[in-house]
Amino acid sequence: MIQLDFTGKSVLITGGTKGIGLATAKKFGEAGASTYLTYKWGKNDHICIFRDFEKLNAPKPTLIEADVSVDEDTEKLLSEIKKKEKKIDFLINNVGVAQRTRTLTEYRKRSLFKTLEYSTWPLIEYTKRIKKVFGSYPGHIIGISSSGPDHFFQGYDFVAASKALLELFAKYLSIHLFKEGSRVNVIRFGPVETESFSLIFGKDFFEYLKGNNISEEMALSLEDCGKAVVALCCGLLDALNGQIITVDKGMSFRDNIMQRYLESKAKKL
């Protein structure tokens, strides 16, 4: 019911061409913001993305191929944005990559470091480099933390580790940037059907919910996630600086449901 106006504002969303990142970009675009979306793997059809934005009467997004773990890519990305923008108002750290670890033998130091390099460190690195290139930090810096580190799900080990460190860094980052006027928050989302969710837990989780009389309507949609990020950036979803926020529709990542689901899959194997 509230018409937002982000005309003249710019947002950088890592991993912005699919899933939660793309849903968030569309909401910013609807409000008139200039959107800059990075991608590396699993590229969506750019023409389809442009068409979706056109249907929303949103400014055409800028899609830039950039690996968040490569410094040279980050420099080129920000240099490209600098040609069009005087500053970046919003940074949404959405990229998350982690190796699935089903057993202890699959633990690898290199795999852990790579997970942190993609899923945790960009929150810090992008923030620092934006300041260097544009002379100011984004007004809002948001990290996406899936369900956070507080639940135990088999195979989720490295994901949980990276999200724990992401949330810790966000809290300290909010203190470092307090005098700069920047707000830093992390959002944890309840169940939402994304590519990364399916890779970790399987593609049939939502079918499992239906089969066990657990209302699928209690799960989040991608649009719900996009709305929550935008609401946090404009003050409609209020939060303390540095706060970790959980967003769900009555069913968070409940351990018993997920564990029963994983056990049912194990029995089939």
Secondary structure, 3 states (H helix, E strand, C coil): CCCCCCCCCEEEECCCCCHHHHHHHHHHHHCCCEEEEEECCCCCCHHHHHHHHHHCCCCCCEEEECCCCCHHHHHHHHHHHHCCCCCCCEEEECCCCCCCECCHHHCCHHHHHHHHHHHCHHHHHHHHHHHHHHCCCCCEEEEECCCCCCCCCCECHHHHHHHHHHHHHHHHHHHHCHHHCCEEEEEEECCECCHHHHHHHCCCHHHHHHHCCCCHHHCECHHHHHHHHHHHHHCCCCCCCCCEEEECCCCCCCHHHHHHHHHHHHHHC
